[in-house]
């Protein structure tokens, strides 16, 4: 999350996720992607607290990853997590380490130019997660988001809650 974008339309979508999915498990932002200087304003804007890094949660929760750009392709040379990019290996590791019921990640990362379409690139990310036993789907709009869980039933419940909230099925992949 870049401070200059605090309060933009993407943040309104994030707030919708937190409010709509809170009945499944409250959504917490990962501290790696929220600058300390805007933590309080961010929490207020998106209606989700930033997870305390050294206090594992005992009760069920959802985890929100808010990188500047998104998830690089599984074939990208750099697979290190940064403020801009969240590789699939990091997503899998955080699912295992923190054990959230579900995870959401902002993802506008795609390779431009000739080659696979944006939809094909998103599908390659989902396929890579599937090989790691992570169920997932994308919400696709001007701001795509990946939804993932180690439990396929949870990811189905998340999707159902979003559809019940008015999001058309055509916005989801697959």
LOFISE-434342 format. One record per residue (C-alpha): residue in one letter; x, y, z. Coordinates in steps of 0.25 Angstrom, whole numbers, always signed. Each point is the difference from the previous one (the first is absolute). Layout:
! residues N
<pt><r>A</r><X>X</X><Y>Y</Y><Z>Z</Z></pt>
...
! end
This chain:
! residues 174
<pt><r>X</r><X>+0</X><Y>+0</Y><Z>+0</Z></pt>
<pt><r>X</r><X>+6</X><Y>+13</Y><Z>-4</Z></pt>
<pt><r>X</r><X>-4</X><Y>+12</Y><Z>+9</Z></pt>
<pt><r>X</r><X>-3</X><Y>+9</Y><Z>-12</Z></pt>
<pt><r>X</r><X>-12</X><Y>-10</Y><Z>-4</Z></pt>
<pt><r>X</r><X>-6</X><Y>+0</Y><Z>+14</Z></pt>
<pt><r>X</r><X>-15</X><Y>+2</Y><Z>-2</Z></pt>
<pt><r>X</r><X>-1</X><Y>-4</Y><Z>-15</Z></pt>
<pt><r>X</r><X>-11</X><Y>-8</Y><Z>-6</Z></pt>
<pt><r>X</r><X>+8</X><Y>-13</Y><Z>+2</Z></pt>
<pt><r>X</r><X>+0</X><Y>+3</Y><Z>+15</Z></pt>
<pt><r>X</r><X>-16</X><Y>+0</Y><Z>-1</Z></pt>
<pt><r>X</r><X>+1</X><Y>-14</Y><Z>-6</Z></pt>
<pt><r>X</r><X>+9</X><Y>-4</Y><Z>+11</Z></pt>
<pt><r>X</r><X>-10</X><Y>+5</Y><Z>+10</Z></pt>
<pt><r>X</r><X>-11</X><Y>-7</Y><Z>-7</Z></pt>
<pt><r>X</r><X>+8</X><Y>-13</Y><Z>+2</Z></pt>
<pt><r>X</r><X>+2</X><Y>+2</Y><Z>+15</Z></pt>
<pt><r>X</r><X>-15</X><Y>+3</Y><Z>+2</Z></pt>
<pt><r>X</r><X>-5</X><Y>-11</Y><Z>-9</Z></pt>
<pt><r>X</r><X>+9</X><Y>-11</Y><Z>+5</Z></pt>
<pt><r>X</r><X>+1</X><Y>+4</Y><Z>+15</Z></pt>
<pt><r>X</r><X>-11</X><Y>-10</Y><Z>+3</Z></pt>
<pt><r>X</r><X>+8</X><Y>-11</Y><Z>-5</Z></pt>
<pt><r>X</r><X>+13</X><Y>+5</Y><Z>+7</Z></pt>
<pt><r>X</r><X>+4</X><Y>+14</Y><Z>+3</Z></pt>
<pt><r>X</r><X>+10</X><Y>+5</Y><Z>-10</Z></pt>
<pt><r>X</r><X>+14</X><Y>+5</Y><Z>+4</Z></pt>
<pt><r>X</r><X>+10</X><Y>+7</Y><Z>-8</Z></pt>
<pt><r>X</r><X>+14</X><Y>-6</Y><Z>-1</Z></pt>
<pt><r>X</r><X>+10</X><Y>+10</Y><Z>+7</Z></pt>
<pt><r>X</r><X>+11</X><Y>-2</Y><Z>-11</Z></pt>
<pt><r>X</r><X>-8</X><Y>+8</Y><Z>-10</Z></pt>
<pt><r>X</r><X>-6</X><Y>+12</Y><Z>+9</Z></pt>
<pt><r>X</r><X>+10</X><Y>+11</Y><Z>+3</Z></pt>
<pt><r>X</r><X>+1</X><Y>+3</Y><Z>+15</Z></pt>
<pt><r>X</r><X>-2</X><Y>+15</Y><Z>-4</Z></pt>
<pt><r>X</r><X>-14</X><Y>-3</Y><Z>-5</Z></pt>
<pt><r>X</r><X>-4</X><Y>-12</Y><Z>+8</Z></pt>
<pt><r>X</r><X>-11</X><Y>+7</Y><Z>+8</Z></pt>
<pt><r>X</r><X>-6</X><Y>+7</Y><Z>-12</Z></pt>
<pt><r>X</r><X>+1</X><Y>-12</Y><Z>-8</Z></pt>
<pt><r>X</r><X>-8</X><Y>-8</Y><Z>+11</Z></pt>
<pt><r>X</r><X>-11</X><Y>+10</Y><Z>+0</Z></pt>
<pt><r>X</r><X>-1</X><Y>+1</Y><Z>-15</Z></pt>
<pt><r>X</r><X>-1</X><Y>-15</Y><Z>-4</Z></pt>
<pt><r>X</r><X>-7</X><Y>-4</Y><Z>+13</Z></pt>
<pt><r>X</r><X>+11</X><Y>-11</Y><Z>+4</Z></pt>
<pt><r>X</r><X>+10</X><Y>+0</Y><Z>+11</Z></pt>
<pt><r>X</r><X>+15</X><Y>-2</Y><Z>-4</Z></pt>
<pt><r>X</r><X>+4</X><Y>-14</Y><Z>+6</Z></pt>
<pt><r>X</r><X>+10</X><Y>+1</Y><Z>+11</Z></pt>
<pt><r>X</r><X>+12</X><Y>-8</Y><Z>-6</Z></pt>
<pt><r>X</r><X>+4</X><Y>-6</Y><Z>+13</Z></pt>
<pt><r>X</r><X>-13</X><Y>-4</Y><Z>+6</Z></pt>
<pt><r>X</r><X>-6</X><Y>-12</Y><Z>-7</Z></pt>
<pt><r>X</r><X>-15</X><Y>+0</Y><Z>+0</Z></pt>
<pt><r>X</r><X>-7</X><Y>-11</Y><Z>+7</Z></pt>
<pt><r>X</r><X>-14</X><Y>+2</Y><Z>-6</Z></pt>
<pt><r>X</r><X>-3</X><Y>-1</Y><Z>-15</Z></pt>
<pt><r>X</r><X>+3</X><Y>+12</Y><Z>-9</Z></pt>
<pt><r>X</r><X>+3</X><Y>+4</Y><Z>-15</Z></pt>
<pt><r>X</r><X>+13</X><Y>+6</Y><Z>-4</Z></pt>
<pt><r>X</r><X>+1</X><Y>+11</Y><Z>-10</Z></pt>
<pt><r>X</r><X>+13</X><Y>+3</Y><Z>-8</Z></pt>
<pt><r>X</r><X>+1</X><Y>+14</Y><Z>-6</Z></pt>
<pt><r>X</r><X>+12</X><Y>+1</Y><Z>-9</Z></pt>
<pt><r>X</r><X>+2</X><Y>+12</Y><Z>-9</Z></pt>
<pt><r>X</r><X>-1</X><Y>-9</Y><Z>-13</Z></pt>
<pt><r>X</r><X>-4</X><Y>-14</Y><Z>+3</Z></pt>
<pt><r>X</r><X>+5</X><Y>-15</Y><Z>-3</Z></pt>
<pt><r>X</r><X>+11</X><Y>-3</Y><Z>-10</Z></pt>
<pt><r>X</r><X>-2</X><Y>-11</Y><Z>-9</Z></pt>
<pt><r>X</r><X>+5</X><Y>-14</Y><Z>+5</Z></pt>
<pt><r>X</r><X>+11</X><Y>+1</Y><Z>-11</Z></pt>
<pt><r>X</r><X>+5</X><Y>+14</Y><Z>+4</Z></pt>
<pt><r>X</r><X>+15</X><Y>+1</Y><Z>+3</Z></pt>
<pt><r>X</r><X>-2</X><Y>+7</Y><Z>+13</Z></pt>
<pt><r>X</r><X>-8</X><Y>-8</Y><Z>+10</Z></pt>
<pt><r>X</r><X>+3</X><Y>+9</Y><Z>+13</Z></pt>
<pt><r>X</r><X>-11</X><Y>+7</Y><Z>+7</Z></pt>
<pt><r>X</r><X>+1</X><Y>+15</Y><Z>+0</Z></pt>
<pt><r>X</r><X>-9</X><Y>+12</Y><Z>+2</Z></pt>
<pt><r>X</r><X>-4</X><Y>-1</Y><Z>-14</Z></pt>
<pt><r>X</r><X>-1</X><Y>-15</Y><Z>-3</Z></pt>
<pt><r>X</r><X>-5</X><Y>-12</Y><Z>+8</Z></pt>
<pt><r>X</r><X>+5</X><Y>-13</Y><Z>-7</Z></pt>
<pt><r>X</r><X>-9</X><Y>-13</Y><Z>+1</Z></pt>
<pt><r>X</r><X>+11</X><Y>-6</Y><Z>+9</Z></pt>
<pt><r>X</r><X>-3</X><Y>+11</Y><Z>+10</Z></pt>
<pt><r>X</r><X>-15</X><Y>-2</Y><Z>+0</Z></pt>
<pt><r>X</r><X>+2</X><Y>-15</Y><Z>+2</Z></pt>
<pt><r>X</r><X>+10</X><Y>+3</Y><Z>+12</Z></pt>
<pt><r>X</r><X>-10</X><Y>+10</Y><Z>+6</Z></pt>
<pt><r>X</r><X>-12</X><Y>-10</Y><Z>-1</Z></pt>
<pt><r>X</r><X>+9</X><Y>-10</Y><Z>+7</Z></pt>
<pt><r>X</r><X>+6</X><Y>+9</Y><Z>+10</Z></pt>
<pt><r>X</r><X>-12</X><Y>+9</Y><Z>+5</Z></pt>
<pt><r>X</r><X>-11</X><Y>-10</Y><Z>-4</Z></pt>
<pt><r>X</r><X>-11</X><Y>+10</Y><Z>-4</Z></pt>
<pt><r>X</r><X>-13</X><Y>-6</Y><Z>-5</Z></pt>
<pt><r>X</r><X>+2</X><Y>+7</Y><Z>-13</Z></pt>
<pt><r>X</r><X>+9</X><Y>+10</Y><Z>-6</Z></pt>
<pt><r>X</r><X>-2</X><Y>+12</Y><Z>-10</Z></pt>
<pt><r>X</r><X>+11</X><Y>+6</Y><Z>-8</Z></pt>
<pt><r>X</r><X>-1</X><Y>+13</Y><Z>-9</Z></pt>
<pt><r>X</r><X>+6</X><Y>-4</Y><Z>-14</Z></pt>
<pt><r>X</r><X>+2</X><Y>+9</Y><Z>-11</Z></pt>
<pt><r>X</r><X>+13</X><Y>-7</Y><Z>-4</Z></pt>
<pt><r>X</r><X>+1</X><Y>-5</Y><Z>-14</Z></pt>
<pt><r>X</r><X>+10</X><Y>+0</Y><Z>-12</Z></pt>
<pt><r>X</r><X>-3</X><Y>+10</Y><Z>-10</Z></pt>
<pt><r>X</r><X>+2</X><Y>-2</Y><Z>-15</Z></pt>
<pt><r>X</r><X>-1</X><Y>-13</Y><Z>-8</Z></pt>
<pt><r>X</r><X>-2</X><Y>-13</Y><Z>+7</Z></pt>
<pt><r>X</r><X>-11</X><Y>-5</Y><Z>+9</Z></pt>
<pt><r>X</r><X>-12</X><Y>+8</Y><Z>+2</Z></pt>
<pt><r>X</r><X>-3</X><Y>+6</Y><Z>+14</Z></pt>
<pt><r>X</r><X>-11</X><Y>-11</Y><Z>+2</Z></pt>
<pt><r>X</r><X>+10</X><Y>-11</Y><Z>-4</Z></pt>
<pt><r>X</r><X>+11</X><Y>+6</Y><Z>+10</Z></pt>
<pt><r>X</r><X>-10</X><Y>+0</Y><Z>+11</Z></pt>
<pt><r>X</r><X>-4</X><Y>-14</Y><Z>-3</Z></pt>
<pt><r>X</r><X>+15</X><Y>-4</Y><Z>+1</Z></pt>
<pt><r>X</r><X>+1</X><Y>+6</Y><Z>+14</Z></pt>
<pt><r>X</r><X>-13</X><Y>-8</Y><Z>+4</Z></pt>
<pt><r>X</r><X>+6</X><Y>-13</Y><Z>-6</Z></pt>
<pt><r>X</r><X>+13</X><Y>+2</Y><Z>+7</Z></pt>
<pt><r>X</r><X>-8</X><Y>+2</Y><Z>+13</Z></pt>
<pt><r>X</r><X>-8</X><Y>-13</Y><Z>-3</Z></pt>
<pt><r>X</r><X>+13</X><Y>-8</Y><Z>-1</Z></pt>
<pt><r>X</r><X>+2</X><Y>+5</Y><Z>+15</Z></pt>
<pt><r>X</r><X>-14</X><Y>-5</Y><Z>+4</Z></pt>
<pt><r>X</r><X>-5</X><Y>+15</Y><Z>+1</Z></pt>
<pt><r>X</r><X>-14</X><Y>+2</Y><Z>-6</Z></pt>
<pt><r>X</r><X>-2</X><Y>+14</Y><Z>-6</Z></pt>
<pt><r>X</r><X>-8</X><Y>+9</Y><Z>-9</Z></pt>
<pt><r>X</r><X>+2</X><Y>+14</Y><Z>-5</Z></pt>
<pt><r>X</r><X>-9</X><Y>+12</Y><Z>+1</Z></pt>
<pt><r>X</r><X>+2</X><Y>+7</Y><Z>-14</Z></pt>
<pt><r>X</r><X>-2</X><Y>+15</Y><Z>-2</Z></pt>
<pt><r>X</r><X>+9</X><Y>+12</Y><Z>-1</Z></pt>
<pt><r>X</r><X>+6</X><Y>-5</Y><Z>+13</Z></pt>
<pt><r>X</r><X>+1</X><Y>-15</Y><Z>+0</Z></pt>
<pt><r>X</r><X>+1</X><Y>-8</Y><Z>+13</Z></pt>
<pt><r>X</r><X>+4</X><Y>-14</Y><Z>+2</Z></pt>
<pt><r>X</r><X>-8</X><Y>-8</Y><Z>+11</Z></pt>
<pt><r>X</r><X>+7</X><Y>-12</Y><Z>+6</Z></pt>
<pt><r>X</r><X>-1</X><Y>-11</Y><Z>+10</Z></pt>
<pt><r>X</r><X>+5</X><Y>-13</Y><Z>+4</Z></pt>
<pt><r>X</r><X>-14</X><Y>-4</Y><Z>+2</Z></pt>
<pt><r>X</r><X>-8</X><Y>-1</Y><Z>-13</Z></pt>
<pt><r>X</r><X>-13</X><Y>+0</Y><Z>+8</Z></pt>
<pt><r>X</r><X>+4</X><Y>+14</Y><Z>+6</Z></pt>
<pt><r>X</r><X>+3</X><Y>+6</Y><Z>-13</Z></pt>
<pt><r>X</r><X>-13</X><Y>-5</Y><Z>-5</Z></pt>
<pt><r>X</r><X>-7</X><Y>+7</Y><Z>+12</Z></pt>
<pt><r>X</r><X>+8</X><Y>+13</Y><Z>-3</Z></pt>
<pt><r>X</r><X>-4</X><Y>+0</Y><Z>-14</Z></pt>
<pt><r>X</r><X>-15</X><Y>-3</Y><Z>+3</Z></pt>
<pt><r>X</r><X>+0</X><Y>+12</Y><Z>+10</Z></pt>
<pt><r>X</r><X>+6</X><Y>+9</Y><Z>-10</Z></pt>
<pt><r>X</r><X>-11</X><Y>-4</Y><Z>-10</Z></pt>
<pt><r>X</r><X>-11</X><Y>+2</Y><Z>+11</Z></pt>
<pt><r>X</r><X>+6</X><Y>+14</Y><Z>+2</Z></pt>
<pt><r>X</r><X>-4</X><Y>+3</Y><Z>-15</Z></pt>
<pt><r>X</r><X>+13</X><Y>-3</Y><Z>-8</Z></pt>
<pt><r>X</r><X>-4</X><Y>-7</Y><Z>-13</Z></pt>
<pt><r>X</r><X>+6</X><Y>-14</Y><Z>-2</Z></pt>
<pt><r>X</r><X>+6</X><Y>+6</Y><Z>-13</Z></pt>
<pt><r>X</r><X>+10</X><Y>+7</Y><Z>+8</Z></pt>
<pt><r>X</r><X>+7</X><Y>-12</Y><Z>+5</Z></pt>
<pt><r>X</r><X>+10</X><Y>-10</Y><Z>-6</Z></pt>
<pt><r>X</r><X>-2</X><Y>-11</Y><Z>-1</Z></pt>
! end
